[in-house]
């Protein structure tokens, strides 16, 4: 169970990427594993976007999947 207050927990009581204070800190800590460039969060698609690598890393169950093999190639 999470130590975060209920208002900062996801629907099932766990952490997710929809909380702004935690999101911002986590996003600032994560970088593209290929280029080490910053990422942009796409809430609609639930992806972390690396413009430098032209890749979109999926977020599954609130957990970013930071594997190049799992990333979607951007046009």
C-alpha positions in Angstrom: 0.0 0.0 0.0 1.2 3.5 -0.8 2.2 6.0 1.9 0.8 8.8 -0.1 -2.4 10.5 1.1 -5.7 9.1 -0.5 -6.0 12.3 -2.7 -2.6 11.5 -4.2 -3.3 7.9 -4.9 -4.7 6.4 -8.1 -8.1 4.7 -8.5 -7.0 1.4 -7.0 -5.1 3.2 -4.2 -1.7 2.9 -5.9 0.5 5.5 -7.4 -0.1 6.6 -11.0 1.0 9.3 -13.4 -2.0 11.5 -12.9 -0.8 13.3 -9.7 0.9 16.6 -10.6 3.5 17.0 -7.8 4.8 13.4 -8.1 4.4 13.5 -11.9 6.6 16.5 -12.3 9.4 15.2 -10.1 9.3 11.7 -11.7 9.3 13.2 -15.2 12.2 15.4 -14.4 14.1 12.3 -13.1 13.4 10.2 -16.2 15.3 10.7 -19.4 15.3 8.9 -22.8 17.5 5.8 -22.3 18.8 6.1 -25.9 19.7 9.9 -26.0 19.5 10.9 -22.3 17.3 13.8 -23.5 14.3 15.0 -21.4 10.9 13.4 -22.0 7.4 15.0 -22.5 4.4 13.4 -21.0 1.4 12.7 -23.3 -1.5 12.2 -21.0 -4.0 11.3 -23.8 -1.8 8.4 -25.2 -0.2 7.5 -21.8 3.3 7.8 -23.3 6.6 9.6 -22.5 7.8 11.2 -25.7 11.5 11.6 -26.6 11.7 14.2 -29.4 15.4 13.6 -29.7 15.1 9.9 -30.4 11.6 10.2 -32.2 10.3 7.5 -29.8 7.2 7.2 -27.5 7.7 5.1 -24.4 4.4 3.5 -23.2 3.1 3.8 -19.7 1.4 0.6 -18.6 -0.5 0.4 -15.3 1.0 3.7 -14.3 4.6 2.4 -14.8 6.8 3.9 -17.6 8.3 1.2 -19.8 11.7 2.7 -20.6 12.8 0.0 -23.1 13.8 1.1 -26.6 12.4 -2.2 -27.9 9.0 -1.4 -26.4 8.9 2.2 -27.7 6.7 3.3 -30.6 8.6 5.0 -33.5 7.4 8.6 -34.1 7.1 10.0 -37.6 
